[in-house]
Amino acid sequence: MLDAAIRDELKALLGPRGWAEASEDNPALRDIHGLGLPALLLARPESTDQVAALMRFCAQHQIAVVPQGGNTNLCRMALPTEARPTVLLSLARMNRVLEINPEAATLTAEAGCILEVAQEAALAAGFILSPDWGARGTASLGGAVATNGGGLNVVRYGTTREQVRGMEVVLADGTVWDGMRSLVKDNSGYDLKQMFIGSEGTLGVITRLIFRLHPAEPESRTMMAALADLSGLMDFFGQARQIGGTHLSAFELMPGIGVEKALARYPDLRRPLEASSDWYVLVRFSGREAVEDLLGELFEAGFEAGLLTDAVLASSEAQARNLWEIREQMIPHQYFPGQVMLKWDVSLPIDHMAGFLAQAEDTVRSLAPQGLCYAVGHVGDGNLHFSCFLPAGTGEDTQHAVYETVDALIWRLGGSIVAEHGVGALFRDRVARQKSPVEYAMLQRLKAAFDPEGRLNPGKLLHPPT
Ligand SMILES: Cc1cc2nc3c(=O)[nH]c(=O)nc-3n(C[C@H](O)[C@H](O)[C@H](O)COP(=O)(O)OP(=O)(O)OC[C@H]3O[C@@H](n4cnc5c(N)ncnc54)[C@H](O)[C@@H]3O)c2cc1C
């Protein structure tokens, strides 16, 4: 009864276009891992003022709020996962690019703006908005910032964190923080915007953003190469960095099994290389002047050093697109139906990448002899999306043992089990085991300072203090 009255008040506050039922059949309540718990309502505000009014209402009625952008996250982050009265807050209607300032080289947009829309607006003005990954057509800018997304351009421009100049945030009590200052330098106190970058909707609702832009690089060439052996990966990366310098704009590792599965599943993809290999890399050089010769130099250097068995330089836009399309189909969920998937978003000191893969495979085999390892990664950033597929019916004990042992290996190597996808509900318990008590307590104190009642995206990122 209380719920019905509250829902009616909420609907009136949001207006007829500002809400939808958060029932099971609403796609907003489902993500890559399945259905979330029910919410009172799916709120679809159209302005910062409406978000603020909604947050004040929720504070007054002790309602939890789960912000949602494109719901493309991979870690169970943007759905209700705790059984308590919750509003699912979609930013989808706050989706405009507001300004491109060519002198300051910045783009200002509402947080629900789709990443690809903002990228295209920047490009039309002669600039690159650097955050970029496969979900660009659905992910929002707010989600990109709230997850501190990484993706394909990090080796060149850094993570999303390094692209954010300013932001506006609605706090848990409905107060609006105006941090829309586009300053390169501002040491006038703690850099508050950094708190919200990567906060996964647990500290506030981001409503507007200012991004820095980079000059467009009209010249871009891509090469796909078959590695002679995985142990040569970092040597080849070293060559790419040495020869390409600042022109190196992507360096991606793809597993042979993934390439074969993508080619079999998507008939529109064309096989790029004659030779087959256990491992391939995709390298892109970009710049304002032609980069073809430089990439050719890398091609030769790779063969001379015996690091490559085959390689192709895309000679047209269509060929390059084909190569990148193959890369974007490396997400393994689609290829091993029915099997038990264990996953890591591994971040490692960059010189440990190839060694980690060999050790992780040995570890998995020793605990689960039929386990199949799968890795795809942004090598230039020390980031591997590592998965392990176990036969259907593999017991929880074995799964737990594999997780524990591989997590321990990553920590031993000075790495993190969460590189760019974030924590959400999926990694929360494992991350809690990774952090020292001192670090975890600092994170909990920070959360309590912004959200003392624990109403913002409960169940994600952190355990509440005990
Ligand atoms: C095919 C595919 C490829 C991907 N590739 C990469 C990759 O290469 N690199 C990478 O880093 N990630 C990648 N991702 C995952 C990536 O995290 C998400 O695509 C994106 O960053 C999330 O944006 P979103 O708008 O979908 O956010 P959502 O999924 O809706 O939300 C993500 C989190 O942000 C919070 N949030 C959303 N909007 C706001 C807001 N306005 N204010 C406060 N909190 C908010 C949510 O509460 C949630 O915790 C990929 C995903 C897919 C499906």
The ligand as a MOL file (V3000), in Angstrom:
LIG
                    3D

  0  0  0     0  0            999 V3000
M  V30 BEGIN CTAB
M  V30 COUNTS 53 58 0 0 0
M  V30 BEGIN ATOM
M  V30 1 C 30.5070 -5.2310 -26.2880 0
M  V30 2 C 31.0830 -4.5320 -25.0860 0
M  V30 3 C 32.3980 -4.1280 -25.0970 0
M  V30 4 C 32.9430 -3.4740 -24.0000 0
M  V30 5 N 34.2460 -3.1120 -24.0570 0
M  V30 6 C 34.7690 -2.4300 -23.0170 0
M  V30 7 C 36.1320 -2.0160 -23.0570 0
M  V30 8 O 36.8680 -2.3010 -24.0040 0
M  V30 9 N 36.5950 -1.2970 -22.0140 0
M  V30 10 C 35.8190 -0.9810 -20.9410 0
M  V30 11 O 36.2760 -0.2990 -20.0320 0
M  V30 12 N 34.5390 -1.3920 -20.8600 0
M  V30 13 C 34.0000 -2.0970 -21.8640 0
M  V30 14 N 32.6930 -2.5120 -21.7820 0
M  V30 15 C 31.9230 -2.2570 -20.5500 0
M  V30 16 C 31.7450 -0.7890 -20.2100 0
M  V30 17 O 31.9080 -0.6420 -18.8270 0
M  V30 18 C 30.4150 -0.2250 -20.5010 0
M  V30 19 O 30.1870 -0.3980 -21.8690 0
M  V30 20 C 30.2440 1.2830 -20.2000 0
M  V30 21 O 31.3210 1.9140 -19.5770 0
M  V30 22 C 29.1130 1.4660 -19.2750 0
M  V30 23 O 28.3410 2.5310 -19.7500 0
M  V30 24 P 26.7570 2.4410 -19.6170 0
M  V30 25 O 26.1970 3.7410 -19.9920 0
M  V30 26 O 26.2330 1.2530 -20.3230 0
M  V30 27 O 26.6030 2.2660 -18.0310 0
M  V30 28 P 25.6930 1.2590 -17.2510 0
M  V30 29 O 26.0150 -0.1330 -17.5860 0
M  V30 30 O 24.2830 1.6670 -17.3520 0
M  V30 31 O 26.1950 1.5660 -15.7520 0
M  V30 32 C 27.4820 1.2520 -15.3660 0
M  V30 33 C 27.7140 1.8010 -13.9500 0
M  V30 34 O 27.7390 3.2100 -13.9940 0
M  V30 35 C 26.7190 3.7590 -13.1590 0
M  V30 36 N 26.1910 4.9170 -13.8620 0
M  V30 37 C 25.7070 4.9620 -15.1300 0
M  V30 38 N 25.3640 6.2220 -15.4400 0
M  V30 39 C 25.6470 6.9790 -14.3420 0
M  V30 40 C 25.4960 8.3540 -14.0470 0
M  V30 41 N 25.0040 9.2230 -14.9220 0
M  V30 42 N 25.8700 8.7880 -12.8280 0
M  V30 43 C 26.3820 7.9310 -11.9140 0
M  V30 44 N 26.5260 6.6170 -12.1420 0
M  V30 45 C 26.1680 6.1510 -13.3490 0
M  V30 46 C 25.7350 2.6370 -12.9460 0
M  V30 47 O 25.0540 2.7610 -11.7190 0
M  V30 48 C 26.6360 1.4290 -12.9630 0
M  V30 49 O 27.2340 1.2600 -11.7120 0
M  V30 50 C 32.1300 -3.2070 -22.8500 0
M  V30 51 C 30.8040 -3.6200 -22.8470 0
M  V30 52 C 30.2820 -4.2970 -23.9360 0
M  V30 53 C 28.8480 -4.7280 -23.8800 0
M  V30 END ATOM
M  V30 BEGIN BOND
M  V30 1 1 1 2
M  V30 2 1 2 3
M  V30 3 2 2 52
M  V30 4 2 3 4
M  V30 5 1 4 5
M  V30 6 1 4 50
M  V30 7 2 5 6
M  V30 8 1 6 7
M  V30 9 1 6 13
M  V30 10 2 7 8
M  V30 11 1 7 9
M  V30 12 1 9 10
M  V30 13 2 10 11
M  V30 14 1 10 12
M  V30 15 2 12 13
M  V30 16 1 13 14
M  V30 17 1 14 15
M  V30 18 1 14 50
M  V30 19 1 15 16
M  V30 20 1 16 17
M  V30 21 1 16 18
M  V30 22 1 18 19
M  V30 23 1 18 20
M  V30 24 1 20 21
M  V30 25 1 20 22
M  V30 26 1 22 23
M  V30 27 1 23 24
M  V30 28 2 24 25
M  V30 29 1 24 26
M  V30 30 1 24 27
M  V30 31 1 27 28
M  V30 32 2 28 29
M  V30 33 1 28 30
M  V30 34 1 28 31
M  V30 35 1 31 32
M  V30 36 1 32 33
M  V30 37 1 33 34
M  V30 38 1 33 48
M  V30 39 1 34 35
M  V30 40 1 35 36
M  V30 41 1 35 46
M  V30 42 1 36 37
M  V30 43 1 36 45
M  V30 44 2 37 38
M  V30 45 1 38 39
M  V30 46 1 39 40
M  V30 47 2 39 45
M  V30 48 1 40 41
M  V30 49 2 40 42
M  V30 50 1 42 43
M  V30 51 2 43 44
M  V30 52 1 44 45
M  V30 53 1 46 47
M  V30 54 1 46 48
M  V30 55 1 48 49
M  V30 56 2 50 51
M  V30 57 1 51 52
M  V30 58 1 52 53
M  V30 END BOND
M  V30 END CTAB
M  END
